[in-house]
């Protein structure tokens, strides 16, 4: 791989919400590549030239030049686009209230509900297209530095990024002319940057609080294997939320004190946002920060914010990181005292209140420990990406034996009969991962199976995140329960899911690579795990009721067809009457909500049909062996016994 381009370089890229960086391995040490202005940080800001906005040739500025345009032409600038990656229209409406972004309308005059398109002048861009401009700038910086083309990269993503967001990141890399060799979780990259892999073993917590996302990961190093034990976080939480909080307070105060509503003045809002960001940065080292801004009406808005007041204001934002941390520890099966090292990542971890929160969460001071803050928190992820790039390139003997194992943050499965979820890959499974399950049909003569892939921890598919839908067609008509459908899930090293379905008797197959699914609420993704606990009892009860009704429906269908079988006439009148009575009892309770009563009635009907089932089996065996060798008869009987049973298997709609 190292010889696949002219330089043999595979760069590591941190595509961040606020800033982005590119790095490489210089000897045994990772180094950030500076931009043309000498700065290591490239602001994740993209601006369109006003001429291009009128339909002329596109001229795009990225980085510090684009940030300056925020004041003059904010309507032609996009920032924090990472928060829009892989998300749908409904998810970003609240986001857009504080941004100057406008959404383009589709051909029917309605805002597109598939992939949101941002309107800059007369031009339209998707979030991956904007991210591609940032990646191109990083690519140019690296090529200028090396004096040769760079075509391969490792790009980091938040550990809690879902499939849609990961795929959107890969799409951006491809549009930028980069072969994305691997998507690496940011916490894993941070641990590599600190060289924690050099220890023989240990447990590491990586607390990553950046501009737009929050991640917490528990990593285990053992016998040369770097494995993520658990991961949690919030894809919609970061320093931007602190900026927005200060901005909202300032806007409200200006409106109340000066009678000016700046929300209609884009340039003034951006000037105020910059002041909020500057205040946040100052309060990381100073005891107070001051707002002093001239308003459009000539008045001045002046306010001093002491650090103590600032910490009270941002406490609700910071506390939102505590829940995921505790859950990650629980998922890993450890206590805070069992964490050997804590790594702080992201610019927001410079805030003293954040560091105090981390100290309290992991009981560091009480154990005489301190978090790792030696490296620049803005650069640490890019440095780790460079280490991972070096691993993939096989260029360094010190890293070539290092093995990284990430996990999938949420369970993956399919929607089964009645709307329940049949989980195939459990959350926190190590990736790459593969799992196979077998299912059958629930309808007579079914020739088409609709497969709905979902992600989440709830018992019902309606409460989980929809990933994809596809059909397995061309199944030969068979009795319900007879088809043998094999469903295989494969998650590659980038966390991208591929699903294959195959009917084993006929050989009919269908497959899909899960692409971004938009239009889902962000809350459905971010609160899945907590919701699964909050609603565990009611979800489990709902699942039991659905399964009980499914069992009842299956046995009732068989009983309704019983008189058509010759074995029915071998039953006595009393046996037939008992079956009819048990059937009527089950019909009476099947529509209710008492799953215990439904199961009892189902078992009662099952008991009354035992002799009928025996007579049917005797007849089937006699028919199977007639005219066949004993080996062939044994094979047929074994297949019949081992076939998926509609009452014991999750069934597709």
N, C-alpha and C positions, 0 to 999 in steps of 0.2 A: 504493500500500500504506500510505503514511503517514497517509492519511485514513480508513483502514478502522475505526478506533475513535475514541472521543471525544477522546483526547489526542494521537493520532498517534504514540504511544509504542510502540516494539517493544523489549522489555527483553532483556538478555542474562543467562543463568542458568548458573552453575557448580554442577551437581548433584554434590557431592563425596561421598567416602566418609566423611570425618570431619566436614567442615563444608561448608555450601552458601551461595552468595551470589547476589544479583541486582544488576545494574548498568545504567546508561543513559548516553547521551552528553549531557554538559552543555556545549553549545557544541562545541568541537573536542576536548574531553577526556572520557574515560570516568570515571565516578564510581560507587562502590559505594553502594547505598541501605541506610541503617541500619535495624535492626529497632526494635521498640517499646521495647526496653531500651537502645537507643543503640549496640549492638554491630553491626559490619558482618557478623560471622560468625553464621550460624544453624547450630548443631550438628545434624548429620544423625541425630538421635535422635528416636524417636517413642514415646510412652508412652500406655498406655490407662488410663483412670480405673478404680479398683477396682470401682466400681459397675457400669460397663459390662462389666467382666470377668465379672460374674455374670449377664449377659444383659440388663442394662438398656440405656438409650439410650447409644450410643457417645459418649464424651467423650475426645477425643484431644488430647494436649499435644505440641508440637513445639519442639525447640530446647533452651535452657538449662533450662527447667522440666522437660522430659523427662529431661535428664541428671541432675538431682537425684533423680529417681525411681529411678535405677539402684541406689542404695544401699538404698532402702526396699522397693521392689517390682520387683526385677530381672527377675522372670518375666513382667512386663507391659511390658517395654521392648525395643525393637528398635533396634540401631545397626549401622553399617557395612553397611546393606542393599544398597549398591551392589555389594558382593562377591557377592551372591546373584542379582543381576539377570540374567535370561536364562540361568540355569544350572539343571541338573537335579538330581534327588534324589541320585544317586550322587556328583555333584561336590561337594555341600555337607556330606556327612556329617562329614568331618574338620573342617570349619569350625565345625560346631555343637558340637564337643567343648569349645570354649573360650567358647561363647556360652550364655546362659541360654535360648535359643530352643528351643521344642518344635515338632515337625512335627505337623500335624493328620492324622488317619487318614481314609481315604475310606470310602464306604458299606459296602465289603466288609471293613472292619477292617484294611486294609493301607495303608501310607503311599503316598500318591499318587506315581506315577512320571512324571507329565506336567508339571504346573506345581506346584512345592512350595508348600504352604500352611502358614503359620506360625500356631501356636495361641497366642493370648493370652487366658487365661481360657476362656470359652466361645465366643469369636469366632475367626474364621480370616481371615488376610490373605495375599495373594500379595505377593512383593517389589515389583512395580509399584504395587500399592495403597498400600504403605507409602511408596514414593517419591512418590506423588501427594500424600500428606499434607504432605511437605516442600515440594513445589512449590506447594501451596496457601498455605502460610505465606509463602513468598517472594512469591507473587502478592499476598497481603494487605498485605505490607510495602510493595510498590510502589504499590498502590492508595491506601494511607494517605498515602504520600509525595506522590503526584500529585493526590490528591483526586478521582480519576476511575477508571473501570474500565480494567484492563489484560487483554487477551485474546490477545496474540500475543507469542511469545518465540523466541529462539534458545537452544538448550541445548547445552552442550558434553559431549563423551564422550571417553574415552580413544581414541587413534588405533587401538589394537589391539583395541578392542571388535569382536566378531564380529556377524554379522547378527542373531542372537537377542538379544544385549544391546542393540543399537541399537533394535530393534523394541520391546523392553521399555521402553526410555527414552521412545520416542514414545507408547507406551500410557499411561505414567505421566503425561505431559504432557496427553494428551487427558482422562484422568480428573480432572485438576486444573482443567479448564476452560480450558486453554491451546491455542491453535493453534500447533503447533510448526513454524515456518517453515523451520527448518534445524537439522540436527545438525552441529556443527562439531567437528573434532578439537581436543582441548585444546592440543596443541603449536602448531597454527596460530593459535589464539586468543592464545596467549602472545606469539608473535612480533608480532601486531598490536598488543597492548597496549604493547609496547616501541617501537612506531613504526618497526620495522625495514623496513617497506614504503616508507619515505621515501627509502631508498637506491636508487640506480639499478640496482644489481645486487649479488649476493653470495650466499654459501652459509651457511646458518644451521643449527645443531644445537640442538634443544630437548630438554633432559633433564628429564623430568617425573616426579618421585618423590614421590607423594602418600601419602595414608593407606592406600589399598587397591590402587592400580594403579601400574605403571611403564610409561612410554612414552619412546621415543627416536625423533625424526623428523629427517630431513635435508630442509631446505627450500631451494629455489632461487628467488631473486628476479631476474627478467630482463624488461626491456621492459614493466613494469607487470603482469606475471603472477607471482603468488605460487604456486609449484608444489611439492608435496611429492614429493621425489625417491624417498624410501624411508621406511619406518616399521617399527618392531619394538617388542617389549616383552613384558610379562608381566601378564596381567589378574589375577594372584593374587600380587602382590608390592607391599609398601608399608610405611609406618610401622606399620601394624597388626601386621606380622610382627615388628618390633622389640619392640613392646609385648608380644606373645604370647611372645616369647623370654624377656624379662625376667620376665614373669608365671610362665612354666613353671619357670624357675630358682628363683624365690622360693617357689613352691608345693612344689617338691621339697626345698628347704632347710628349710622350715617342717616338712614331714613328717618329715625326717630328724632335725632338732634338737629339735623340740618334740612329736613324735609326733601331730601334728594334720594330718589330711587335709582341707584346705579345699575340695576339689573338690565336696564335698557341701553346702557352705554358699554359696549363690549371692550373698548380700549381702557376705560376707567376700571372695569372689573379685573382686567388682566394686570393693570398696574397695582391694584389692591392685592391680587393674588401673589404677585411677586413680593410685595411687602410682607404678606403673611408667611411666605416661605423664608424670607430673610429673618423674620422674627423667630420662627421655629429654630432655625440654624443657630442664631445668636443665643437663644435660651439653653442650648446644649452646653455652653461654656460660660455664659454670663448670668448674673442674677436678675436681669431685667432686659426687656427689649421695648423699642418705641416705634409706634406708627406715626408718620407725619406725611400726609398726602394732601395735595391740593385737589379740590373737587371741581367739577365742571362749572359750578356757579361762582367760583372764586374763593369759597370758604376753604378752611383747612380742617382735616380730620386728624386730631392728635390724641394719642392714647399710649400710656405706658403699661406694659404687662409684666408684673413681677413673676419670677419663675414659680413661686408657690401658687399663684393664681393659675398660671399656665398648666401646672400639673393637675390641679383640680379639674380644669376644663377638659383635659384630654384623658382623664382617668377612665371614662366609659369606653373610649377607643382602645386603650391599652388592655383593659380587662377582657376585651373580646379575644385576646390572644391566650388568656389563661385556660379557658375551656378546652381548646384543641390540645394544649400541652398536657393537661391532665388525662385526656382521652388517649393520647399517644402513649403515655406511660402505662395506662391500663391495658391497651392493646398489646404492648410489648411484654406485659406481665412482670413489670418491675416497679420498684419504688424510686422516688427521687434520689435516695441515698445510694442506689446502685448505679447511678450515672457517674462515670469516671471523669468525663470531660464535657464541657458545654462550650459551644462555638457560637459567637454572635456574628450575624451577617446582615447586611443592608444598612443604608444610611440612617434609618430611624433608630437603630440600636445605639446611636451616639447620645440619645436623650437620656439623661441620668435616671429619670423615672422608669424608663424601660429596663435599664440595667438593674435597678433595685427590684423590679418585678421578677426578673429572671433569677436573681439571687434568692428571693423568697420562694419561688416555685421549686427550685432545685436544692434548697437548703445549703447553698454554697459556703457562705460565711461561717456557718456553724461547723462546717467540715474543714475549714481552713483552705478552701479552694476559691479560685477566681475564674471567670469565663475568659475564653481566648478572645482578646481584642487587639493583639499585637499587629495584625495586618490591617490595612485600610479596608473597612467594611464595604466600601463601594467597589473595591477591586477583587476581593477574595474569591468571588464566584468565577470571574473571568480567569483568574490564575488557576483555579481548579479545573476549569474547562481545558486549559492548555495542557495540564497534566493528563487528563483523559485523552486528549488528542494525541499526546505522545504515546500513550498506551496503545491506542488503535494503530498508530503508525509503526509501532514496534521499534522505535528509534532509540529507546533508552533501556539499558539493562537494569536500571534501578526500578523501573516501573513495569517492565514487560510481563512480570509474573503477577501483577496486581489484578485481582478479580473483583469487579463491582456487581452487586446484585441488588436491584431495586425491587419495589413491590407495587402491586396495583392497589390504589387507595380505596376502591369500592368494589363490592361483589358484582359479578356479571352473570347473567342468566337469560332465560327466555320466559315469555308469558305462556302459562299453561292453561288448560281448560278451567273456566270459571274466573279467569283473571288473576290467578295466583302466580307466584314467581318460582320457577325451578332454577335454583342457583347452580351454575356449572363451575365457575371459578370464584372462590371465596376471597373476600377482601384481605389485603395484606399478604396475598400469595406472591412468592418470589417470581420475578419475570427475568427472562422469557418464561412463559408458562403455557401449558397445553392441557386440556381436559376434554373428555368425551363422555357423553351420556346417551342413553337409548330411550326412545319414546315410541308411542304408538298413536293411532287415531281414535277418535271417539264417535265417528259418524260412519254409517254404512256406505260403502261404495265411494268413499272420499278419494278424489284424484288430485287434490291440490291442498297443500298445507301452507298456511300463512305463518311465517316465523317472525316474531317480534322480539328483538334483542333489547334488554333493559339493563340498567346499572343502578345499584342502590341496595339498601339494607332492609327495606320494608317488605312485608309479606305479599302485598298486592302490587301488580304491575302499574296500576294507575298512580301509585304513590312513589314510583321510582322514575328515573330519568330514561326517556326513550332514546336509544342509540340508532337503531336501524330496523327496517322491515324489508323482508323479501319473501318470495314464494318458491316452494319446492313443487314443481308441476310434473304432470305426466305419470303420476303413480297409477298403476293398474288398479281398477276397482276391486276392493277386497272387503271382507267383513270387518266391522269395527274391532280393533284390537289385534288384527292380524299383521298389518304393515310393521316392519321393524325399521324405525327411522333413527339413524345415528347422527347426532349433532356434535360437532367438534369446534371448540374455541381455541384459538391460538393467539397469544399476545407476544409480539416481537420485542426486541430489545428497546425499541423506542416507545413501547406502550401502546402501539397501534393494534387494534383487534381485527382478526379475520375469523369469520364464521363459515363453516361448511356443514351442509345437511345432505344426507344420502339415505335413500330407501334401499336397504340391503338386498331385498328379494329381487327388485327390478333393476337395481343399479342406477336409478335416476338420481341426479345430484344437482345441487345449486350451492353457490357460495357468494359471499359479499365481504369486501373490506370496508369496515365501518368508517364512513366519512363524517364530517361535522354535521350534527343535527342542531339546527338553530330554532329559536322561538320558544325555548323553555325558560322558566323563571330560574334565576341564579340561586334562589333560596332552595329550590328542589335539589340542587347539586351540593351546596355548601352545608346544609343542615341535615343531610340524609342520615348520617350516623346518629346525631343527637335525636332526630325524629324517630329513628328505629327504636331507641330506648324509651322515649316519651310515649310512643304509641304501641309498645311491644305487646301489652296485654290485649288491647282491642284488635291489633293486627292479627295476633295469633288466633284469637277467637273467630275473627272473620275468615281466616284461612281454614280453620277446622270446620266451620259451617259450610264453606264452599266445597271442601273435600268430601264432607258427609253427603251433601246433596249430589255431588258427582257420582259417588258410589251408589247412592240410591237410584239415580237415573240409569246407571249402567245395568244394575240387576233387574230393575223394572223392565227395561228394554228386552232383556233376555227372557224374562218370565212372560212378557206379552207374546213372544214368538214361540213359547214352549209348545202350545197345542199343535204347531205345524210339524213338530218332530215326532217320528214314530214311537219314540220312547215314552211319550206322554200317555199313550193308550195302555202302557203297561202299569201305570199307577192305579191304585184303588180309588174309588169315589171319595173316601175319607181323606186320602193323601192329596187329591186334587182340590178338595174343599179347604183343607188346611193351608195349601199354597195360596188359594184365592183370598182367604181371610187375612193372611199375613201380608199379601200384596195390598189389599185395601187399607190395612193399617198403615203401611209405609206411605201410600199415596196421601193419606190424611195428614201425616205429620211432615212430609217432605217440604212443603212450602213454608213451614214455620221457621223460627229462629233458634230452636232448641236443638243444637247439634247432637247432644247426648241422646235425645229421644229418637232422632233420625238414625243414629248409628245402632241403637238398640233394635229399632224396627227393621233395619237392614240386616243385622245379624240374625234376627228371628226368621226373616224370609229366607236367608241363606241356609239356616238349619233345616227349614221345611223342604228345601229343594235338594238336599244332599242325595237322597235316593235317586231323584230324577237325574242329577249330574252323574251318578255312578252308572245308570243305565245308558246315558249318552256316551260316556267314555268307553263302556264295553262295546257299544255299537261302532264307535269310531275305530277302536283297535281292531275289531273283526274286519272292518272294511279296509283298513290300512294294510293288514297282513295278507289279505286275499290276493293270491297271484304274485306275491313278492317273496324274496328270500328273507330269512330271519334277520340278517344284517340290515337290509333295507328297511324292514319293519321297525327295527330298533332305532334307526336313524330318524324315521318319520315321527315315532313316538317321542324321542328325545327332543326333537324340534318343537313339537306341540307342547311338551311340558315346560320348556325353557322360553317359550315365546313371551314377549311383554304382555302382561295382563292389564286390561283397561282399568281395573279397579286398583291396581298396585303401581301404576305408572302415571306420571304427569302426562296429560293428553293435550294435543294442540286443538285449537278451535277449528 
